[in-house]
Amino acid sequence: MKLPPGPKTPAWLLTRQFEANPFTYMDANYQLYGDIVTIMFGSTPMIYVSNPLGIKQIFTNAKEITASGTLNEDFALFTGNRGILQLDGFVHKNRRKLLMQAFHGTRMQACGRRICELTQKIMDRQVIEKPFVAYSIVEEITLSIGIEVVLGLSEGKRYDKVKHLFVSMFKFEQSKLFQFITKLPLGKQNLGRWSPQGYMLHLRQEIFELLDTEVQERRSQADSSRTDMLNDLIFAADETGEPLSNEEVRDLLLSPIFAAGDASATAITWALYWIHRSPRVRDRLLLELDSLGENADPTSIISLPYLSAVCHEALRIYPTQLFTFPRLVESPIEVMGYELNPGTILIGNIYSTHQREDLYPKPKEFQPERFLEKQFSPYEFLPFGGGSRVCIGGNFALFEMKLVLATILSSYQLALVSQRPERPKFGGLLGYPASGVKMITHGRHQHQKQSKLSIVA
């Protein structure tokens, strides 16, 4: 088997280089080795692909290349052992279908107004002319929305406790202490609650216990009229027709809540950053939003073409999910001219695909117009991954992103505290803004009465 080219540097050193500056690292690899690169992890070749045709091969050759749940075991700390990422085959397909009910079009539309209300409520707490960290505020908005969609909770002690525990876990995972110590040889050992790994496991256990209680109580007080994800799972049957166990219901709830609070907050924060880095983009977007008038209907908001283009461009330039979930070669197959043997791992490099100059001229520049001028295939633009492991809530995340941004921009005059470029940092699968994006509110936004035609001019 002849593998694609790649660096000969030890894997542990490459990992350090990547974590120090993921985007610079990937740009350099692309320049040196092209759009299919091999990294050796011991005796296992991991091949990163950023060629759309290669990514299409990975997603569509399901017999030879599988999206094995065993490759996602590292995420079990956050998703449980029976979460959607760890499942395979018919079980995985069945659980995805169950979870997708919560993101059905009718339900999405029903919660659109609620998204706008929650965003307004949380943003109204910001003090005029006092700097704030955008990521923290947006995270509170998206996590509140996620808890409501997934668990059906919007207030009360349990709602407050769930939100507090998830925020604590997000912050601790991103802290410099946790990031530093867990990179040491013994850093991931559980030495009790006062060790980083021990404290993370403590938070995890508290979340598990709280969700266990919620599942048990909701099952004992079954109400078929409710429309949250937890209710769907309680009344659901597995592939054999049997009800799901309480443990499985709990684990299936974890990924959607983490994604709602973490990935969605990251995407919206990056969008706020790019919008306010470019007065041209901000002014054009405000004109489009103002054309709807005050208190616009969510359906009208999500249909706005330039708002959609801005969201897509934010997800392109710094995608929250830098890579697809890994795939395993199960039988010999040719990918981009290379014969690959069983045991080889394939990963779609989303970031580098989104940086291809043949697809996106001047890829480092924030240019939403490119999404008005061209329709990209799901192998060229894939912010939520693809194939059988595509993000379940991808459509809802984009829906939420548009409504949160529209509500904030239509209500407040915001500015970046500093014009220094925001540096990305890597955590898990996500590329966070390192400082959280510091912003300031100068006052309420004054709507301009513009015709829709002026926006296109």
Sequence and secondary structure as in RCSB ss.txt:
>XXXX:A:sequence
MKLPPGPKTPAWLLTRQFEANPFTYMDANYQLYGDIVTIMFGSTPMIYVSNPLGIKQIFTNAKEITASGTLNEDF
ALFTGNRGILQLDGFVHKNRRKLLMQAFHGTRMQACGRRICELTQKIMDRQVIEKPFVAYSIVEEITLSIGIEVV
LGLSEGKRYDKVKHLFVSMFKFEQSKLFQFITKLPLGKQNLGRWSPQGYMLHLRQEIFELLDTEVQERRSQADSS
RTDMLNDLIFAADETGEPLSNEEVRDLLLSPIFAAGDASATAITWALYWIHRSPRVRDRLLLELDSLGENADPTS
IISLPYLSAVCHEALRIYPTQLFTFPRLVESPIEVMGYELNPGTILIGNIYSTHQREDLYPKPKEFQPERFLEKQ
FSPYEFLPFGGGSRVCIGGNFALFEMKLVLATILSSYQLALVSQRPERPKFGGLLGYPASGVKMITHGRHQHQKQ
SKLSIVA
>XXXX:A:secstr
        S HHHHHHHHHH HHHHHHHHHHHH SEEEEEETTEEEEEE  HHHHHHHHH TTTEE  GGGGGGG
HHHH TTSGGG  HHHHHHHHHHHHGGG HHHHHHHHHHHHHHHHHHHTTS TT  EEHHHHHHHHHHHHHHHHH
H   SSHHHHHHHHHHHHHHHHHHSHHHHHHTTSTTTTS   TTSHHHHHHHHHHHHHHHHHHHHHHHHHT  TT
  SHHHHHHT B TTS B  HHHHHHHHHHHHHIIIIIHHHHHHHHHHHHHH HHHHHHHHHHHHTT SS  HHH
HHT HHHHHHHHHHHHHS SB B   EEE S EEETTEEE TT EEEEBHHHHHT TTTSSSTTS  TTHHHH  
  TTT  TT  GGGS TTHHHHHHHHHHHHHHHHHHEEEEES  S   EEEETTEEEETT  EEEEEEE      
 HHHHH 
